[in-house]
């Protein structure tokens, strides 16, 4: 596999210029007062997504210098390397080909000896075949009854991506089959769910790239025990339960077979698909079951349209490039260490959690591709919530706290557009949109946002809103499988842009591994009568747990 030579932006002239520009006293109120054309210049659109970034603390000089910064690290070359399957995941010596998962069948991409497009579409055909059998009732459980519930067992990208998309697109569902998601290793999610399900009509999808993740396999083992207990009373065999109630999705066929997954019910992943970038693959089976394969293909098509925009659009109008550069400006140069995602649409309730993993697991790094420790800030802390709920939770901090926080506001322009739908719902949608625009305005301009009350508020120290919190607003024409695909791909590519500027690898996650390894050692110690092999705090906590067990 061809590797890519990475060029660093750290010692470039644009980096130095941005450091100087960041020292300026940036006031959004002043920037808007001086420039009547600001909003026109600092907004752009790609397909169904409109982006207004005029409320960022930038001017023409900053934007121009950020674009120069992108050129200084050969961002265009890095994008081409990503798309063609070069070795951009340097620490694991792999490509990162999530974009290939949504290539049309007519495309061509050869990586080494692998015809990637053919393999991807063969896998999608298998997803289509299995999801159709489940949806049309021909897939039967051990007692001969049709499946009514599908449970996706996974963690991280094998859970958050399908959960987020299936929830967002639930109104597109045309089946009575319910889809559930289980990730927590302590068993509480699964325990509560199994109490409500019928073992004879429940199908489990075990999603694990390695098929060795303890969180996932512990839940799968419990699910199998539950099924076997019921099957035993119905004269069902273990072989019948495994064949009729489990589908496996993994890059490790050998481990799937050893666990008991029937070969025809094993769906393929590849080592060049990172978990947090995998919902487009067979990992999206639960989505396909819920909304149908045609709509799942629309999700892929929406992502592909953003891939094309990212690959071919001039950086000055390129949504992922601009979003990524603005994030670098805020985190690295303006020293804003927190970022929040605020969707004003209840259907996007899991989007902040999904993006938390996507950004922080990808870019929470402190060494460059060659192993050099960075001397600048990389990924900020990211969190979020549905906007209307967040207003009653943490907006107090955004408006009057001491922390600078950058924000992404996300909303859909059209919802409940059917004339037969309740006019009250349309009114609620307009209230939500109004709150979205109002909050971004007050965060930007503070007391000055309401001119007639500015002087009164200024006199009352408890009602002072300082403003100057930068934000970007993303408007979707309407939430559809296609537009959701575009939105998710936009953030995937934003992550890659940020990583390119910082010269870090966004496709590994070594920081996750040591804790899992240590957990195995602690687990064995927990089974012993006594243990003093750890630090005094861990030893004391173990002793307390054992005393109460």
Secondary structure as UniProt FT lines:
FT   TURN            10..11
FT   HELIX           13..21
FT   TURN            22..23
FT   HELIX           28..34
FT   TURN            36..37
FT   HELIX           38..41
FT   STRAND          43..46
FT   TURN            47..48
FT   STRAND          49..52
FT   TURN            54..55
FT   HELIX           60..72
FT   TURN            73..74
FT   HELIX           75..84
FT   TURN            90..93
FT   HELIX           98..102
FT   TURN            105..106
FT   STRAND          110..111
FT   TURN            112..113
FT   STRAND          114..115
FT   HELIX           116..135
FT   TURN            136..137
FT   TURN            142..143
FT   STRAND          149..153
FT   HELIX           157..168
FT   HELIX           170..172
FT   STRAND          178..182
FT   TURN            185..186
FT   HELIX           188..194
FT   TURN            195..196
FT   HELIX           199..201
FT   STRAND          202..207
FT   HELIX           214..233
FT   TURN            234..235
FT   HELIX           238..245
FT   STRAND          246..250
FT   HELIX           253..259
FT   HELIX           263..265
FT   STRAND          266..268
FT   TURN            271..272
FT   HELIX           275..277
FT   TURN            279..281
FT   HELIX           282..284
FT   HELIX           285..291
FT   HELIX           293..312
FT   HELIX           315..317
FT   HELIX           319..328
FT   HELIX           329..333
FT   STRAND          338..343
FT   HELIX           346..348
FT   TURN            349..350
FT   HELIX           351..363
FT   TURN            369..370
FT   STRAND          381..384
FT   HELIX           387..391
FT   TURN            392..394
FT   HELIX           395..400
FT   STRAND          406..414
FT   TURN            419..420
FT   HELIX           423..445
FT   HELIX           446..449
FT   HELIX           451..459
FT   HELIX           461..463
FT   STRAND          471..478
FT   HELIX           481..502
FT   TURN            506..507
FT   HELIX           510..512
FT   HELIX           513..527
FT   HELIX           536..548
//
